[in-house]
Amino acid sequence: MADLPHILIVDDSRVVRTTLIQHLKGSYQIREEADGDAAWQTLILDHSIQAVISDLNMPKVNGFELLERLRSSKLRRLQELPFILVSGEETEEDRARAREIGVSDFITKGVGSSEILLRLNHLLALANAREDLDAGRERMVQDPKSGLYTKKFVELQTAQAIAHTTRHGGESSLMVLGFDGFTALGERLGSEVAAEIGNRFARMLAGKIRQEDSLGHFGAGQYAIISPGTAPAYCATFAERVRQAVEVARLSVQGQTVAVTVSIGLAGVPNDQATSAAALLELAGARMRQAMQQGGNRIVAGGVVAATRTISLQHALELLASNRPEAVKPHLGVLGKQLLPLLQLMYQELGLALPLAEIERRLAEREMQK
């Protein structure tokens, strides 16, 4: 019995639980709970459970609520756990809601043993196949040094995002990021050092993206991020934060302080009429190269505008310390207004002849011109 797959049956009716157990005994090891709350506790603690058969109407936590907890869990094994809903008196709206939440299948009360076993065996076979596929992908598609996905797998993930967007609507976005002057960086510091700089950058990126996003290699010193369900404007906003973070970063390499910048190309569906994942990747890559040709340290997004935000005083000072005044100039109006109280205090305490009124007037004119 210990070698049989473990199944959890959840129903507030002892009669129903007993009937289901009779159908499944000999093929599965059964655990049973009388309500969704107890089932939830069991699922958290018992990692051996491979599927759930649950009633809809139960005390404390009903079938909908139990399914929602599973699908929104941070534990991957619970997110993907096969979940069969025992149907009886529910409406078509109830079934639609269950499908939307992520139910795996339905069985009708009173159905025979062969039908239940067929449904369960099919779901567990799919779950096992998915686990094997995920394990194979982890072995085959990750770069052993960086731990990132290969370009081929990035293309597969892009194809999945496009397919999901086509079927369900919504938007998906893709960005390709590349170090400006990466070849020259390798010639100056050595290819291994340049690669390590890239790996550090990749680890920083990995900590910033969502769980559902995929980060992989695109080329030498170049990376791609696929963001399913993300609108291009939000992707552009994230890209700008990445660009700014790299711009002010200082890496210590072989006793030297290295400053780097990135150029970023964005593409997305359905905005961009790409016919395939490879075409969408190439479009984002072409826009990245266009950003590099225009001087680097910028984003080309195909007309998509990111939500703008003013840089902080600290960021402005870091840019000036890096001899990058051009990046500060567009924000002078807002930054100057923030500094006016400090200048007023200096005027009062140090007796400086500061033309505060003129400074304030010039800043206001600058903002009006913008």
C-alpha positions in Angstrom: 0.0 0.0 0.0 2.9 2.4 0.8 3.9 2.3 -2.9 0.5 3.3 -4.2 -0.2 6.9 -5.2 -1.7 9.0 -2.3 -5.0 10.7 -2.9 -6.9 13.1 -0.7 -10.7 12.9 -0.6 -12.5 15.9 0.8 -16.3 15.8 1.5 -18.4 16.6 4.5 -20.5 13.4 3.8 -19.1 10.3 5.3 -21.2 8.3 2.9 -19.7 10.0 -0.1 -16.2 9.6 1.2 -16.8 5.9 1.9 -18.2 5.4 -1.6 -15.2 7.0 -3.3 -12.8 5.0 -1.2 -14.6 1.8 -2.3 -14.0 2.9 -5.9 -10.3 3.6 -5.4 -9.1 1.1 -2.9 -6.5 -1.2 -4.2 -5.3 1.4 -6.8 -4.6 4.3 -4.5 -3.7 5.1 -0.9 -6.5 7.3 0.5 -6.6 10.1 3.0 -9.8 11.8 3.9 -11.0 15.1 5.4 -14.5 16.4 6.1 -13.9 20.1 5.2 -11.7 22.3 3.1 -9.8 23.9 6.1 -8.7 20.5 7.4 -7.8 19.5 3.8 -5.7 22.6 3.4 -3.7 21.8 6.5 -3.2 18.2 5.4 -2.0 19.3 2.0 0.6 21.6 3.4 2.0 19.0 5.7 1.7 15.8 3.6 4.0 16.1 0.6 3.0 12.6 -0.6 -0.5 13.6 -1.8 -0.6 13.5 -5.6 -4.2 14.5 -6.3 -7.4 15.9 -4.6 -11.0 14.8 -5.1 -13.2 17.4 -3.4 -16.9 18.3 -3.0 -18.0 21.8 -3.7 -20.3 22.7 -0.8 -18.5 22.1 2.6 -18.3 23.9 5.9 -15.5 26.3 6.9 -13.8 26.3 3.5 -15.7 25.1 0.4 -14.3 23.5 -2.7 -13.9 26.9 -4.6 -11.9 28.3 -1.7 -9.7 25.3 -1.3 -8.9 25.3 -5.0 -8.1 29.0 -4.9 -5.7 28.4 -2.0 -3.9 25.8 -4.0 -3.6 27.7 -7.2 -2.4 30.9 -5.4 0.0 29.0 -3.1 3.7 29.9 -3.2 4.4 26.1 -3.3 4.7 24.9 -6.8 3.6 21.4 -5.9 0.3 22.8 -4.7 -0.1 25.2 -7.6 0.0 22.2 -10.0 -1.7 19.5 -7.9 -4.4 17.7 -9.9 -7.8 18.7 -8.5 -11.0 16.9 -9.3 -14.3 18.5 -8.3 -17.2 16.2 -7.5 -20.2 17.7 -9.3 -23.8 17.2 -8.5 -26.1 20.2 -7.9 -23.8 23.0 -9.1 -24.8 25.4 -11.9 -23.0 26.0 -15.2 -21.8 29.3 -13.7 -20.2 27.2 -10.8 -18.4 25.0 -13.4 -17.2 28.1 -15.3 -15.8 29.6 -12.1 -14.1 26.3 -11.2 -12.4 26.2 -14.7 -11.3 29.8 -14.3 -9.7 29.1 -10.9 -7.9 26.1 -12.3 -9.9 22.8 -11.7 -8.3 19.8 -13.4 -11.5 17.8 -14.1 -15.0 17.0 -12.9 -16.6 13.7 -11.9 -20.3 13.2 -11.4 -21.7 11.8 -8.1 -22.6 8.2 -8.6 -20.2 7.6 -11.5 -18.6 4.1 -11.6 -15.2 3.0 -10.5 -13.8 2.6 -14.0 -14.6 6.2 -14.9 -13.0 7.6 -11.7 -9.9 5.5 -12.1 -9.6 6.6 -15.8 -9.8 10.3 -14.9 -7.3 10.0 -12.0 -4.8 7.9 -14.0 -4.9 10.3 -16.8 -4.3 13.4 -14.6 -1.5 11.7 -12.7 0.1 10.6 -16.0 0.0 14.2 -17.2 1.4 15.5 -13.9 4.3 13.0 -14.0 5.0 13.8 -17.6 5.1 17.5 -16.8 7.5 16.9 -13.9 9.8 14.8 -16.2 9.7 17.6 -18.8 10.5 20.3 -16.3 13.4 18.2 -14.9 14.7 17.6 -18.5 14.5 21.3 -19.3 16.4 22.1 -16.2 19.2 19.7 -17.3 19.2 20.6 -20.9 18.4 24.3 -21.3 20.4 26.0 -18.6 23.9 27.4 -19.0 26.1 25.6 -16.5 28.1 28.8 -15.6 25.4 31.4 -15.4 22.4 29.2 -14.6 20.3 31.1 -17.2 18.2 29.6 -19.9 19.8 29.1 -23.4 18.6 31.2 -26.3 16.7 28.2 -27.8 14.7 27.8 -24.6 14.1 31.5 -24.4 12.5 31.1 -27.9 10.3 28.2 -26.6 9.2 30.3 -23.6 8.4 33.2 -26.0 6.3 30.9 -28.2 4.3 29.8 -25.1 3.7 33.4 -24.1 2.5 34.2 -27.6 0.2 31.2 -27.7 -1.3 32.0 -24.3 -1.9 35.6 -25.3 -3.5 34.5 -28.6 -5.9 32.1 -26.8 -6.8 34.1 -23.8 -6.3 37.7 -24.8 -4.2 40.2 -22.9 -0.6 41.2 -23.6 2.9 39.7 -23.3 6.2 41.6 -23.5 9.8 40.8 -24.3 12.9 42.8 -23.7 16.5 42.2 -24.9 19.2 43.9 -23.0 22.9 44.2 -24.0 26.0 45.8 -22.6 27.2 48.8 -24.6 30.7 48.1 -25.9 30.8 44.5 -24.6 33.4 43.4 -27.2 35.7 46.3 -26.2 35.2 45.4 -22.5 36.3 41.9 -23.2 39.4 43.1 -25.1 40.3 45.4 -22.2 39.7 43.1 -19.3 39.7 39.6 -20.9 36.7 37.5 -22.0 36.4 35.6 -18.7 36.2 38.9 -16.7 33.7 40.3 -19.1 31.6 37.1 -18.8 31.7 37.4 -15.0 30.5 41.0 -15.2 27.6 39.7 -17.3 26.9 36.9 -14.8 26.7 39.4 -12.0 24.3 41.5 -14.0 22.2 38.4 -14.7 22.0 37.5 -11.0 20.8 41.1 -10.3 18.2 40.8 -12.9 17.0 37.3 -11.7 16.3 38.9 -8.3 14.1 41.6 -9.9 11.8 39.6 -12.2 8.6 37.8 -11.3 8.4 34.0 -10.9 6.4 33.7 -14.1 9.0 35.6 -16.1 11.9 33.9 -17.9 15.5 35.2 -18.1 17.9 33.8 -20.6 20.9 34.4 -22.9 20.4 36.2 -26.2 24.1 36.8 -27.2 27.4 37.6 -25.8 26.7 40.2 -23.1 23.1 40.1 -24.1 20.0 38.8 -22.2 16.3 38.4 -22.8 13.4 38.5 -20.4 10.0 37.2 -21.4 7.1 38.5 -19.4 3.7 36.7 -20.0 0.7 38.8 -19.3 2.6 42.1 -19.0 1.6 45.2 -21.0 4.5 46.8 -22.9 4.2 50.1 -21.0 4.9 48.3 -17.7 7.7 46.4 -19.3 9.2 49.7 -20.5 8.9 51.1 -17.0 10.8 48.1 -15.6 13.4 48.5 -18.4 14.0 52.1 -17.4 14.6 51.1 -13.8 17.1 48.5 -15.0 18.9 51.0 -17.2 19.2 53.5 -14.4 20.4 50.9 -11.9 23.2 49.8 -14.3 24.1 53.3 -15.2 25.1 54.2 -11.6 26.5 50.9 -10.6 30.2 50.5 -10.0 31.8 47.1 -10.3 35.2 46.3 -8.7 37.1 44.0 -11.1 40.7 43.1 -10.7 41.3 46.2 -8.6 39.6 48.4 -11.2 36.3 50.2 -10.9 34.3 49.4 -14.0 31.3 51.5 -15.2 28.9 49.9 -17.7 25.7 50.9 -19.4 23.0 48.8 -21.2 20.8 49.3 -24.3 17.4 47.7 -24.3 15.0 46.8 -27.0 11.3 46.0 -26.3 8.7 44.1 -28.3 5.3 42.6 -27.4 2.1 41.0 -28.6 -0.4 41.9 -29.9 1.2 45.4 -30.4 3.9 44.1 -32.7 2.7 41.9 -35.6 5.3 39.2 -35.1 4.5 35.9 -36.9 6.6 33.7 -34.6 8.6 33.7 -31.4 11.8 33.9 -33.4 10.5 37.0 -35.2 9.5 38.7 -31.9 12.9 38.0 -30.4 14.6 39.3 -33.5 12.5 42.4 -33.4 13.5 43.1 -29.8 17.1 42.4 -30.6 17.0 44.8 -33.6 15.6 47.5 -31.4 18.4 46.9 -28.8 21.0 47.2 -31.6 19.3 50.4 -32.8 19.6 51.8 -29.2 23.3 51.0 -29.3 23.8 52.7 -32.6 22.1 55.8 -31.3 24.7 56.1 -28.6 23.7 53.4 -26.1 22.4 53.7 -22.6 18.8 54.0 -23.9 15.7 52.1 -24.7 14.0 51.6 -28.1 10.4 50.4 -27.5 8.7 50.7 -30.9 6.7 53.8 -29.8 5.7 52.4 -26.3 6.1 55.1 -23.7 7.2 54.1 -20.1 5.6 55.7 -17.1 8.0 58.5 -16.4 9.4 59.2 -13.0 11.8 61.8 -11.7 15.2 60.6 -10.6 16.1 61.2 -6.9 18.6 63.7 -5.7 20.9 60.8 -4.7 20.7 59.3 -8.2 21.4 62.7 -9.8 24.5 63.1 -7.6 25.7 59.6 -8.6 25.2 60.5 -12.2 27.2 63.7 -11.9 29.9 61.9 -10.0 30.1 59.5 -13.0 30.5 62.5 -15.3 27.0 62.0 -16.9 25.4 65.5 -16.6 23.2 64.9 -19.7 21.2 62.3 -17.8 20.5 64.9 -15.1 19.5 67.9 -17.3 16.0 66.7 -18.1 15.1 66.6 -14.4 16.7 69.9 -13.4 13.3 71.6 -12.8 12.0 69.2 -10.3 15.4 68.7 -8.6 16.0 72.4 -8.4 12.6 72.9 -6.6 13.7 70.2 -4.1 16.9 72.0 -3.4 15.4 75.5 -3.0 14.7 75.1 0.8 18.4 74.1 1.3 19.5 77.1 -0.7 17.2 79.3 1.4 18.8 78.0 4.6 22.3 78.6 3.2 21.3 82.1 2.3 20.1 82.8 5.8 22.8 81.0 7.8 25.9 81.8 5.6 24.9 85.2 4.3 25.4 84.1 0.7 24.2 86.4 -2.0 22.2 83.8 -3.8 19.7 85.0 -6.4 16.9 82.7 -5.1 14.1 84.6 -6.8 15.9 84.3 -10.2 16.7 80.6 -9.7 13.1 79.9 -8.9 11.9 81.9 -11.9 14.3 80.1 -14.3 13.2 76.7 -12.9 9.6 77.5 -13.4 10.3 78.7 -17.0 12.1 75.4 -17.7 9.2 73.4 -16.5 6.8 75.4 -18.6 8.9 74.9 -21.7 8.8 71.1 -21.1 
